Amino acid sequence: MSEPVSALKNPRYDAGIVVISEVAPMGMIAIRGDLDAPYLRKVTKKLTGVERPERGQCRFAGDAGVAWMSPDELLLFCPHVQVSEVLARLHAAFEDTHTTAMDVSGARAAFRVEGPHAREVLAKLAPVDLAPDQLTLGMFRRTRMGQVPAAFWLRDDGAFEVICFRSVAQYMFDQLCVAAQPGSAVGHFQTA
């Protein structure tokens, strides 16, 4: 088995108002089905250690987690080396149901945006209310960032993670860097 390679081979930008870095390859599995089905809740909790999130939410326990994508879709996160095992366990649990699980790890890229102006950088690109009382820990937003489909969430350490399609990874990284240029802070959000 070959080693996973990130979309852009781990670039980092730290010359602006935030630090932007590509996240190492992570396992991502799209699950489609009845999100309220007990078997689905049980297996996702067993594999991730967290309860199934409600609409617009995500939950993590270390490197494992689940994000609500739509009324019939979840995105399960796990360490990349565990994707095959997790997928096999999901397929076994879904055997006689109308539920699917598909590895989408290779189709996605992920970036970390950290620093006191991270909200401001994302607000320049996404039509989402990023005020600290409107986007809190555990919230997950699917949106467009500079006309590119993306999703992001706030991690418990105060950094944001952004995921997008691998095919637009360079564009995403570049637009994040432009939004984070030195001197570009406008001070919209209070920083601690």
C-alpha positions in Angstrom: 0.0 0.0 0.0 1.4 3.4 -0.9 1.7 6.3 1.5 -1.0 8.9 1.3 0.2 12.3 -0.1 -1.6 15.6 0.7 -2.9 17.5 -2.3 -0.2 20.2 -2.2 2.6 18.4 -0.2 2.1 20.4 3.0 2.6 24.1 2.2 2.5 26.6 5.0 1.9 30.4 5.0 2.9 32.3 8.1 3.8 35.8 6.7 0.3 37.2 7.2 -2.3 37.8 9.9 -2.9 34.0 10.5 -1.0 30.8 9.9 -2.3 28.6 7.1 -1.1 25.1 6.6 -2.3 22.0 4.8 -3.5 19.2 7.1 -1.9 15.8 6.7 -4.1 13.3 4.8 -7.0 12.3 7.0 -9.6 9.6 6.5 -13.0 10.9 5.4 -15.9 8.5 4.8 -19.3 9.8 3.4 -22.3 7.9 4.9 -25.7 8.2 3.2 -28.9 6.9 4.8 -31.4 7.3 7.6 -29.5 9.3 10.1 -31.9 8.5 12.9 -31.6 4.7 12.4 -30.4 3.1 15.6 -27.8 0.9 13.8 -26.3 4.0 12.2 -26.1 5.9 15.5 -24.6 2.9 17.2 -21.9 2.1 14.7 -20.8 5.7 14.2 -20.5 6.2 18.0 -18.6 2.9 18.3 -16.1 4.0 15.6 -15.6 7.6 16.6 -16.4 7.8 20.3 -18.9 10.6 19.8 -22.7 10.8 19.4 -24.1 11.6 16.0 -24.2 15.4 15.6 -27.4 17.4 14.9 -28.0 19.6 11.9 -25.1 22.0 11.3 -22.9 20.4 13.9 -19.8 18.2 14.2 -18.3 16.2 17.1 -14.7 15.1 17.5 -12.8 12.9 19.9 -9.1 13.3 18.9 -8.6 12.4 15.3 -12.1 10.7 15.0 -15.3 12.6 14.5 -18.6 13.0 12.6 -20.0 16.0 10.8 -23.6 16.5 9.7 -23.6 17.2 5.9 -27.3 17.0 4.9 -30.5 15.4 6.1 -29.3 12.0 4.8 -25.5 12.4 4.9 -22.7 12.3 7.5 -19.0 12.7 7.0 -17.0 10.4 9.3 -13.4 11.4 10.1 -10.7 8.9 11.2 -6.9 8.5 10.9 -6.1 7.8 7.3 -4.4 4.5 8.1 -7.8 3.2 9.6 -10.0 4.0 6.6 -10.1 0.4 5.2 -10.9 -1.1 8.6 -13.6 1.6 9.4 -15.1 1.2 5.9 -15.3 -2.6 6.3 -17.0 -2.3 9.7 -19.5 0.2 8.3 -20.3 -2.1 5.3 -20.8 -5.0 7.7 -23.2 -2.8 9.9 -25.1 -1.6 6.8 -25.3 -5.0 5.1 -29.1 -5.3 4.9 -30.0 -1.6 4.9 -30.4 1.2 2.5 -27.2 2.9 3.8 -24.0 3.5 1.9 -20.4 4.3 3.0 -17.7 5.5 0.6 -14.1 6.5 1.1 -13.8 10.2 -0.1 -10.4 10.8 1.5 -8.5 11.1 -1.8 -11.1 13.5 -3.2 -10.6 16.1 -0.4 -7.9 18.5 0.8 -7.9 20.1 4.3 -6.3 23.3 5.6 -5.8 24.7 9.1 -6.3 28.4 9.7 -5.0 29.6 13.1 -4.4 32.8 14.9 -6.3 35.7 16.4 -7.6 36.8 13.0 -8.8 33.4 11.7 -12.5 34.4 11.8 -11.8 37.5 9.9 -9.8 35.6 7.1 -12.7 33.2 6.7 -15.3 36.0 6.8 -13.6 37.6 3.8 -14.3 34.5 1.7 -17.5 32.9 3.0 -21.0 34.2 3.3 -21.3 32.9 6.9 -21.8 34.9 10.1 -18.5 34.2 11.9 -19.2 36.3 15.0 -18.0 34.4 18.1 -21.5 34.1 19.4 -22.8 32.8 16.0 -20.2 30.3 15.1 -19.1 28.3 18.1 -17.2 25.1 18.9 -19.1 22.1 17.5 -20.7 24.0 14.6 -20.0 22.8 11.0 -20.6 25.0 8.0 -21.0 23.9 4.4 -20.7 26.9 2.2 -18.7 28.5 -0.7 -15.4 30.2 -0.2 -14.6 32.4 -3.1 -17.1 30.4 -5.3 -15.5 27.1 -4.3 -17.6 24.5 -2.3 -16.1 24.1 1.1 -16.8 23.3 4.7 -15.2 24.5 7.9 -15.4 24.1 11.7 -13.8 25.5 14.8 -11.5 23.1 16.6 -11.2 23.0 20.4 -7.8 24.8 20.2 -9.3 27.8 18.5 -8.1 27.0 15.0 -10.4 26.4 12.1 -10.2 23.5 9.7 -11.4 23.9 6.1 -12.1 21.1 3.7 -12.6 21.4 -0.1 -12.3 19.2 -3.1 -8.7 18.2 -3.9 -9.1 19.5 -7.4 -9.3 23.1 -6.1 -6.8 22.8 -3.3 -4.3 25.2 -4.8 -7.0 27.8 -5.4 -8.2 27.4 -1.8 -4.8 27.7 -0.4 -4.0 30.8 -2.5 -7.2 32.6 -1.7 -6.7 31.9 2.0 -3.2 33.4 1.8 -4.5 36.5 -0.1 -7.2 37.0 2.6 -4.5 36.8 5.2 -2.0 39.2 3.7 0.0 41.4 6.2 -1.9 44.5 7.2 -5.2 43.2 5.9 -6.9 42.9 9.3 -9.9 45.2 9.6 -10.6 44.5 13.2 -14.2 43.4 12.8 -14.0 40.6 15.4 -12.6 41.3 18.9 -9.4 39.4 19.4 -8.3 38.2 22.8 
